Amino acid sequence: MLTLIVPGLIWTRQALADLTFDLPLPAFTTLLGRGRLRHLPPADTTAYLAAAGGLATPLPAAALRRLALRGESDDNAWLCLDPVRLRFAERSMIVDDPRSLQLSAEESATLAASLAPGFASFGRIDVLSPDKWNLRLNADAPAFAPLSEAAGRIAAPLPGGAAYAPWRQALSEAQILLHDHPLNKAREAAGKPAMNSLWPWGGGRLPAHGASRHDALWSGDPVAAGVARLLGISHAELPAGFVASTARHPLAIHEAMESPARGADAIAWRDALEAFEAGWLAPALAALRSGRLDGLCLLAPGELGSAELQVSRSDLWKFWRKPRALNELASQ
């Protein structure tokens, strides 16, 4: 059984109808028609990832990606404190993905060293990679909005209340420091985006866990890689398309449609959907028919609602079930 988590796949019913009316998607529509489709409550990728590993939510992203990138685990509480660029767009402040900064290792280390004193009361900054910073916490931190929910969208202010007051002050002071930082001035002079803020999220300690029903996890996300390492199952980057595998129950996270959906980029989303059809669903359907694959489970998390599509080899014999349009994935 191959399980595919596909964030960004679900829009509203009308939007899906408008976006896909002229796309030839024979494999997808066949699988939708022959399989068993369930509409589920809103969810995100991490909820399905946690469920697959028997882990509690929210996942402690900072501790998990440290486990993946450093191979280190401890009992400390960690918090993601990622470098970001906040930019104005139509009188709103948008959060850019940290990867868009394209910081070098040297630039990241310099900026982190400058910012470290301002966060010393909370903990110690640890640069995992140029776009992934952690903070080893001196004490538990309040909950923050995940970066995955904020990237590409309007930046929401931190919640009010006493627990967030020192964080609001520290982030405000960090933004002032970054505005005048010589490295940022040099980047702007060179036509590069400036890092002008930090995004705290994903705090917590490595969780207890049970056994997973999956024996392999394919994803480029270091949090997912950390989950695989925690569970003791194999991990690899997501293949370019469906491949025969020795794993009997692999879990794959296909994220190509997530960013276009979040940014309402219809052209990029359609391109990603066509590539998903050709690279994954058409070969998976052929493997089901030939017996090289015994089942397919597609999980589509969404903010308005989610969907689960289960297809077994025996379902393909139900010839009376006609293909279904893609907009039936959406519950509204």
C-alpha distance (Angstrom), angle and dihedral (degrees) to the residues before:
residue distance angle dihedral
M1 . . .
L2 3.77 . .
T3 3.80 115.8 .
L4 3.80 117.3 -159.4
I5 3.81 121.5 -168.1
V6 3.82 108.0 -161.3
P7 3.82 114.3 -177.0
G8 3.79 116.3 -168.9
L9 3.79 93.9 31.7
I10 3.82 97.1 108.5
W11 3.79 123.4 71.8
T12 3.79 124.3 156.3
R13 3.83 116.6 -61.1
Q14 3.79 92.5 -105.9
A15 3.80 93.5 46.3
L16 3.82 91.4 50.1
A17 3.80 90.5 48.9
D18 3.81 91.4 50.4
L19 3.81 94.1 44.7
T20 3.80 98.2 47.4
F21 3.82 106.3 29.9
D22 3.82 92.8 107.4
L23 3.81 99.6 34.2
P24 3.80 118.1 107.0
L25 3.82 102.9 -134.2
P26 3.81 103.6 160.2
A27 3.80 96.9 157.1
F28 3.81 94.9 47.1
T29 3.80 95.2 46.1
T30 3.82 91.1 46.3
L31 3.80 92.1 51.0
L32 3.81 90.2 47.5
G33 3.79 90.9 50.7
R34 3.80 97.6 45.9
G35 3.79 98.6 36.4
R36 3.79 134.3 71.7
L37 3.78 113.3 -98.5
R38 3.81 123.0 -161.8
H39 3.78 126.6 -175.8
L40 3.80 112.2 -141.2
P41 3.82 137.0 -174.5
P42 3.80 120.4 -83.6
A43 3.80 114.0 -71.1
D44 3.78 141.6 156.0
T45 3.78 133.9 -131.5
T46 3.79 94.1 -96.4
A47 3.80 91.3 57.0
Y48 3.81 90.8 57.3
L49 3.80 91.3 42.0
A50 3.79 90.6 52.2
A51 3.80 92.1 46.9
A52 3.81 90.7 51.1
G53 3.78 89.8 56.1
G54 3.78 99.3 37.4
L55 3.81 90.2 -114.7
A56 3.78 129.6 147.9
T57 3.79 120.1 -113.4
P58 2.93 141.9 -87.9
L59 3.78 92.4 47.9
P60 3.83 115.2 -132.8
A61 3.79 93.9 -119.6
A62 3.81 96.0 -179.0
A63 3.81 95.0 54.3
L64 3.80 92.4 42.6
R65 3.79 96.7 50.5
R66 3.80 89.7 46.1
L67 3.78 87.7 54.9
A68 3.81 89.5 50.6
L69 3.80 99.2 43.5
R70 3.79 100.0 35.0
G71 3.79 102.9 22.4
E72 3.80 87.4 -130.5
S73 3.79 128.2 133.1
D74 3.78 131.9 177.5
D75 3.79 141.2 149.1
N76 3.80 95.0 -96.6
A77 3.78 123.6 117.6
W78 3.81 112.1 -116.3
L79 3.80 133.0 -167.9
C80 3.80 130.2 -162.7
L81 3.81 109.6 -121.5
D82 3.77 101.8 178.6
P83 3.81 126.4 -174.8
V84 3.79 111.7 -116.0
R85 3.74 142.3 171.6
L86 3.80 118.2 -129.9
R87 3.80 111.2 -158.2
F88 3.79 134.6 -176.6
A89 3.80 117.8 -114.8
E90 3.80 122.4 167.3
R91 3.82 92.3 -17.8
S92 3.80 92.0 -51.6
M93 3.78 132.1 103.6
I94 3.82 112.7 -119.7
V95 3.82 124.8 -160.6
D96 3.80 111.7 -133.2
D97 3.78 121.7 -151.8
P98 3.85 109.5 -98.0
R99 3.81 89.7 -124.9
S100 3.82 89.8 65.6
L101 3.81 89.4 68.2
Q102 3.81 90.9 65.1
L103 3.80 91.4 -156.7
S104 3.78 116.9 -174.8
A105 3.80 120.1 -128.5
E106 3.81 89.7 -107.5
E107 3.82 93.5 49.8
S108 3.78 91.5 47.6
A109 3.81 92.4 50.2
T110 3.82 91.8 48.7
L111 3.80 94.2 49.8
A112 3.80 92.8 44.7
A113 3.80 91.4 51.8
S114 3.82 90.2 51.6
L115 3.79 92.4 49.4
A116 3.80 98.0 42.0
P117 3.85 97.1 86.8
G118 3.80 91.0 56.1
F119 3.81 91.1 57.3
A120 3.80 98.5 36.8
S121 3.80 91.8 106.0
F122 3.82 89.0 59.0
G123 3.80 98.5 40.7
R124 3.80 146.1 -78.6
I125 3.81 123.4 -49.0
D126 3.81 113.8 -127.0
V127 3.81 117.2 -170.9
L128 3.80 108.2 -145.5
S129 3.80 93.5 174.9
P130 3.82 134.3 -20.1
D131 3.82 92.6 -83.7
K132 3.81 99.6 31.2
W133 3.77 118.6 67.9
N134 3.78 126.5 172.1
L135 3.77 132.1 -161.7
R136 3.80 118.2 -147.7
L137 3.77 99.8 -142.5
N138 3.78 125.4 -133.8
A139 3.82 88.2 -157.1
D140 3.79 136.3 3.7
A141 3.80 114.3 -71.5
P142 3.81 128.5 -143.7
A143 3.80 119.9 -100.7
F144 3.80 118.9 -83.2
A145 3.80 132.2 -167.1
P146 3.83 112.0 -90.2
L147 3.77 114.5 -106.4
S148 3.81 89.3 -129.7
E149 3.81 88.9 64.6
A150 3.81 93.6 46.2
A151 3.81 104.3 41.8
G152 3.78 111.5 106.7
R153 3.79 92.5 10.1
I154 3.79 140.0 91.5
A155 3.80 110.8 -68.7
A156 3.79 111.4 -114.3
P157 3.80 117.1 -148.0
L158 3.78 119.2 -115.3
P159 3.80 113.8 -90.5
G160 3.78 118.5 -92.2
G161 3.76 122.6 -111.6
A162 3.77 138.4 87.4
A163 3.82 95.4 -78.5
Y164 3.81 91.8 61.8
A165 3.83 98.4 38.7
P166 3.83 96.9 90.5
W167 3.81 90.4 45.4
R168 3.79 91.8 51.7
Q169 3.81 89.6 51.5
A170 3.81 94.0 46.9
L171 3.80 92.9 48.7
S172 3.80 91.7 47.1
E173 3.79 91.0 51.6
A174 3.80 90.2 47.0
Q175 3.80 90.8 54.1
I176 3.81 90.7 51.8
L177 3.80 91.6 49.8
L178 3.80 92.2 47.6
H179 3.81 92.9 48.8
D180 3.80 91.1 62.8
H181 3.80 99.0 31.6
P182 3.84 112.6 129.8
L183 3.79 91.6 -136.7
N184 3.80 91.4 56.1
K185 3.79 90.4 46.6
A186 3.80 89.2 53.4
R187 3.80 91.9 48.1
E188 3.79 92.1 50.8
A189 3.81 90.7 48.6
A190 3.80 87.7 53.6
G191 3.80 91.6 50.6
K192 3.81 94.3 -106.7
P193 3.82 125.2 133.4
A194 3.78 115.7 -99.4
M195 3.77 123.5 -129.1
N196 3.79 103.9 -124.8
S197 3.80 106.3 165.1
L198 3.79 147.7 12.8
W199 3.79 129.7 -120.0
P200 3.83 117.8 -145.1
W201 3.82 116.2 -157.9
G202 3.80 145.5 123.7
G203 3.80 99.4 53.0
G204 3.78 127.7 172.8
R205 3.79 146.1 76.8
L206 3.78 129.4 -71.2
P207 3.81 105.9 -79.2
A208 3.76 133.4 -129.3
H209 3.77 112.2 -105.5
G210 3.75 144.8 -169.8
A211 3.77 131.5 -148.3
S212 3.80 120.3 -57.3
R213 3.78 124.2 -134.5
H214 3.82 87.5 -141.5
D215 3.79 124.4 81.1
A216 3.82 98.3 -167.6
L217 3.80 136.9 29.8
W218 3.81 122.8 -158.3
S219 3.78 116.4 -164.5
G220 3.79 141.7 118.4
D221 3.80 91.6 -139.0
P222 3.82 112.8 107.0
V223 3.81 90.8 -148.1
A224 3.80 89.0 58.9
A225 3.80 89.2 45.6
G226 3.79 88.2 53.3
V227 3.80 90.5 52.0
A228 3.81 89.8 51.9
R229 3.79 91.5 49.9
L230 3.79 91.8 46.7
L231 3.80 91.2 51.4
G232 3.79 93.7 43.7
I233 3.80 95.7 -121.9
S234 3.80 127.6 131.6
H235 3.79 119.9 -89.0
A236 3.79 133.2 -162.3
E237 3.78 138.9 159.1
L238 3.79 114.4 -85.2
P239 3.82 108.2 -86.7
A240 3.80 117.8 -121.2
G241 3.80 88.1 -111.8
F242 3.78 144.8 -15.0
V243 3.78 112.7 -43.0
A244 3.78 133.6 180.0
S245 3.79 107.3 -104.7
T246 3.77 138.2 -170.3
A247 3.81 87.2 -136.1
R248 3.79 111.3 99.8
H249 3.81 97.6 -159.1
P250 3.81 109.2 24.7
L251 3.80 122.0 174.1
A252 3.81 116.2 -149.3
I253 3.81 126.9 -171.7
H254 3.81 111.7 -153.5
E255 3.81 108.4 -167.7
A256 3.82 103.4 167.7
M257 3.82 93.6 107.3
E258 3.79 97.0 45.2
S259 3.80 100.5 79.2
P260 3.84 95.1 43.7
A261 3.80 90.1 48.6
R262 3.79 92.2 48.9
G263 3.79 91.2 49.3
A264 3.83 93.8 41.2
D265 3.81 90.0 -121.8
A266 3.80 99.0 158.3
I267 3.81 96.4 -179.3
A268 3.81 94.5 52.1
W269 3.80 90.5 44.0
R270 3.82 92.4 52.3
D271 3.80 90.3 48.7
A272 3.81 90.5 50.7
L273 3.80 91.4 47.9
E274 3.81 92.3 51.5
A275 3.81 89.7 49.1
F276 3.83 89.8 49.6
E277 3.81 90.6 51.3
A278 3.81 93.3 48.9
G279 3.79 98.6 37.9
W280 3.79 102.5 38.2
L281 3.79 117.5 8.7
A282 3.81 100.7 43.6
P283 3.84 92.8 49.0
A284 3.82 91.4 42.5
L285 3.80 90.6 51.9
A286 3.81 89.8 50.3
A287 3.82 90.0 48.9
L288 3.81 90.7 51.0
R289 3.78 91.0 51.4
S290 3.80 92.9 48.8
G291 3.79 94.9 44.6
R292 3.81 95.2 -114.9
L293 3.82 87.3 116.8
D294 3.79 122.2 39.1
G295 3.80 98.9 -166.0
L296 3.77 146.9 -2.8
C297 3.80 127.8 -149.7
L298 3.79 117.5 -170.9
L299 3.81 117.0 -166.9
A300 3.79 117.2 -168.1
P301 3.82 112.0 -172.4
G302 3.79 117.1 -160.9
E303 3.79 142.3 169.5
L304 3.80 94.9 -124.5
G305 3.79 95.1 38.2
S306 3.78 140.7 -36.2
A307 3.79 134.5 -127.7
E308 3.79 137.8 -148.3
L309 3.80 122.4 -159.6
Q310 3.82 118.3 -169.4
V311 3.80 119.3 -170.7
S312 3.80 124.7 177.2
R313 3.79 126.6 -174.8
S314 3.80 90.9 -107.3
D315 3.83 89.9 56.3
L316 3.79 89.1 67.1
W317 3.82 90.0 66.6
K318 3.80 90.2 64.0
F319 3.79 92.4 95.4
W320 3.79 92.7 166.7
R321 3.79 89.9 69.4
K322 3.79 105.9 92.0
P323 3.83 125.5 -146.8
R324 3.80 114.3 -84.4
A325 3.78 127.9 -142.1
L326 3.78 118.0 -109.1
N327 3.80 93.5 -117.4
E328 3.81 88.7 72.6
L329 3.80 86.9 76.2
A330 3.80 87.9 74.7
S331 3.78 120.8 76.8
Q332 3.80 93.1 -153.7
